Amino acid sequence: MTFHKYNCDCGCMGLGPAMNDLKKEMGVAGDHFRAAHLEFLKGIRAFVDNRIESLSKQQEPDKGTTVPVE
């Protein structure tokens, strides 16, 4: 396994590309990590969807009162 120095403009400081290379070299274990990564992202998506739904319910306008128009 060889280590490369990665220069990234993002906040990962090169950890993301390094982890991808490591995952490629891990074989079957890399497949498990990929599956775990997908499940983690699905969990975040479910959390965000739930939060969006709860915020949407809070913003529904209350029914107003009826005002007679002459």
Summary of the structure (lengths in Angstrom):
residues: 70
radius of gyration: 23.7
end to end distance: 83.6
largest distance: 83.6
contacts: 109
relative contact order: 0.07
helix: 60%
strand: 0%
